[in-house]
Amino acid sequence: MNQDLLRIQLIRLINFGMKLNSIAKKVKINDSELSAFKAGFKYLKKDDAERLDILLKQISIPDNV
């Protein structure tokens, strides 16, 4: 899994209106860790990235938005 692509998907989801802290709770990642990942300051641990990837694959955002 490419964490840079994961970051882009996360940013799209947040731009679409979902709150970062809600996503963090859902995937059981500390919100400051997820915020640092979103900002590009750090990468997630493998298991955190896998949980986020699973969540993002379950959520569909229209491409034309």
Buried (B, 14 or more C-beta within 10 A) or exposed (E): EEBEEBBEBBBBBBEEEBEBEEBBEBBEBEBEBBBBBBEEEEBBEEEBBBBBBEBBEEEEBEEEE
